[in-house]
Amino acid sequence: MEWITTLKNAADVALGRRAVALATTPHEVLLTDNKARLLAYHQPAPRFDTPVLLIPSMVNRHTLLDLTEENSIVRSLLKGGYRVYLLDWGRPSREDRHL
């Protein structure tokens, strides 16, 4: 029963009993403004002229788009030949309530 193993692994990660490296795709920080950062991912041979800018919701972490090597929208776009940029809002706080 593979789903039981998957559920157990997810519970271990959620409860902090097992560490998982998130957002491991190499990138550089192009711009910083307060807590927000613009991340650029290296694409040695882009096939398309138009880059992709990923902007997650402020309440979601940017790591949702680059979870692991096997589960990464960023890596999929890079493999597809796109130049990829990602906005990391940082951790929202009270000062961000009007954004």
Steps between C-alpha positions, in 0.01 A plus 500: 500500500707783360256771611556410866874553460436831324265611778748399770782688325283811466411485870868463595590809297203701634586412861868584452622144548655498153672786319442568134715739297270743317575741216833343407510628141805728468409867467631848556329794667461781246314752714401545863234739632425474872422127540422434133762350269506440126667167429652411162564141399788421265395385153815440291318458168149651503279387212253783544555877499220579745592421862256362758437698819340295779316702766352291781236629736642696794370241745682216321872446520698509175620149577160363385616559144835327558428226753748224416696387196213270401221751579598842370319732262821703477705197389232394251503845338881502489503156336245633250744771393359803683686767695331503841464774759317461830377759748558401862288726722683392814303428816204740524459687826271764643675773301385333178129496584414772244690351207 
